[in-house]
Amino acid sequence: MKISNIWKHFCTVSKHRYLVMQGCFKMGLYYQGLTHDLSKFSPVEFLAGCKYYQGNRSPNDAQRRAVGYSASWLHHKGRNKHHLEYWIDYAIDNEQGGSGFVLAGMKMPEKYVAEMFADRIAASKVYHKESYTDATALEYYEKGKAHTLMHKETEALLHKMLTVLAEKGEDEAFRFVKYEVLKKGKRNA
């Protein structure tokens, strides 16, 4: 493992966390902003991040290619509720089109969808650098959505957030999430 990769990975994680924190704060999600991705500093995640650091994409992809799975990702997704994979469970009584041993995405609480939204913006900014636009996160999402198990309502909400970002910009997107999604959800609870 290169010493320079330790520093580069630390800087990448720190920049990502800072950007997510900024986004979460804009949406009124202060605790989530402060605690976002702290598991990335655990040994299983941080050491893999340093060993498989690439700079332009997640080290989890490189670990997966090298050993056949990503221990870092398996650890991460099981501890961070802003990842759709945290919410995959067995479908109950055809609720998601199957029953018994059929995996399906469960509906995510809006505050975690909002954090996932901020996470996608931050990851896009960190990895795309100068080529980032407000449409980048939506484009990345649309390329991969056919391969995800996400609850239809969660998928629709995330798509709406990313569309507002692409069409109206970051300030309007964070305003939309704070006042139209999160505040509305509190009124309906």
Secondary structure, DSSP 8 states (H G I E B T S, - for coil): --HHHHHHHHHHHHHHHHHHHHHHHHTT-HHHHHHTTGGGGSHHHHHHHHHT--SSS-HHHHHHHHHSS-HHHHHHHTT-TTSGGGGEEE--TTTTS--SS-EEE----HHHHHHHHHHHHHHHHHHHGGG--TTHHHHHHHHHGGG----HHHHHHHHHHHHHHHHH-HHHHHHHIIIIIIHHHHHH-
